[in-house]
Amino acid sequence: MGVLLHERVRFDARAAVDDGAGNENSGDWEELCEAYADIEERAGAETPEGGRMLATRACTIRVRRNLNTVQITTDHRAYARGEPWRILSVARDRKAGLLVIACEAGGAP
């Protein structure tokens, strides 16, 4: 049985901003591409960081691999279900023609 790609996900990239001295800095998030996806969200967890507990949630996002989505890397973020998700890894499922993207929400901004 195939994967149902029924949720819309936006992938964003940081804009490169010239600081006037020839250096590039990270600017605001800008849309890289959008795709229909299958999102599998898992139960949250708490991890210690900086002397306090941070709540995080993990998910796996599967999108069809094409000329737009093949650009997605861990430097980007996913925006789905009304919140941003940090991209932890991107892997190819060659047999199904999908990208499998591990993400995390919550924790430190």
C-alpha positions in Angstrom: 0.0 0.0 0.0 1.3 3.5 -0.9 1.8 6.4 1.4 -1.1 9.0 1.5 0.3 12.4 0.8 -2.6 14.5 2.1 -1.1 17.3 4.3 0.4 20.5 2.9 3.9 21.3 4.2 6.0 24.4 3.4 9.8 24.2 3.5 11.7 27.4 4.3 15.3 28.5 3.8 17.1 31.3 5.6 17.7 34.3 3.3 21.3 35.4 2.8 21.8 39.0 3.8 24.9 41.0 3.0 26.1 42.9 6.0 27.7 45.6 3.8 31.3 44.4 4.5 31.1 41.5 2.0 29.9 38.9 4.6 26.7 37.0 4.4 24.5 36.6 7.4 21.3 34.7 7.9 18.1 36.7 7.4 14.5 35.8 7.7 12.9 32.6 6.7 11.7 32.5 3.0 9.7 29.8 1.3 11.8 27.3 -0.6 8.9 25.0 -1.8 5.6 23.4 -0.8 4.6 19.8 -1.1 1.9 17.4 -0.1 3.2 15.1 2.6 2.5 12.2 5.0 3.2 13.3 8.5 3.7 10.7 11.3 4.0 12.5 14.6 5.3 10.7 17.7 4.8 11.2 21.4 6.8 14.0 23.0 9.8 13.8 25.3 11.6 16.0 27.7 15.4 16.5 27.5 17.6 18.4 29.9 19.3 21.4 28.3 21.0 24.3 30.1 19.8 23.3 33.5 16.1 23.0 32.6 13.8 20.5 30.9 12.8 21.2 27.3 9.7 19.5 25.8 10.2 18.3 22.2 8.1 16.3 19.7 9.4 14.3 16.8 7.8 13.5 13.5 8.6 12.0 10.1 7.5 13.8 7.0 7.4 11.9 3.7 7.2 13.9 0.4 7.5 12.9 -3.2 11.0 13.4 -4.5 11.0 16.0 -7.3 13.1 19.0 -8.6 11.8 21.2 -5.8 11.9 18.9 -2.8 15.4 17.5 -3.6 16.8 20.9 -2.5 15.7 20.2 1.1 18.5 19.9 3.7 19.0 20.2 7.4 19.7 23.9 6.9 16.0 24.4 6.1 12.9 24.0 8.2 9.4 22.5 7.7 6.3 24.4 8.5 3.3 22.1 9.1 0.3 21.8 11.4 0.7 25.5 12.3 4.2 25.4 13.6 7.9 25.2 12.5 9.8 21.9 12.7 13.6 21.6 12.7 14.9 19.3 10.1 17.2 16.7 11.7 17.9 14.5 8.7 16.8 13.9 5.1 17.0 10.4 3.5 15.9 9.0 0.2 13.5 6.1 -0.2 14.5 5.2 -3.7 12.0 2.3 -4.0 9.0 4.6 -3.2 10.4 7.8 -4.8 10.1 9.7 -1.6 12.2 11.8 0.7 11.9 10.8 4.4 12.5 13.8 6.6 13.1 13.5 10.4 11.9 16.6 12.3 11.6 18.0 15.8 9.4 20.7 17.2 9.6 22.5 20.6 12.6 22.9 22.8 14.8 26.0 22.5 13.8 28.5 19.8 
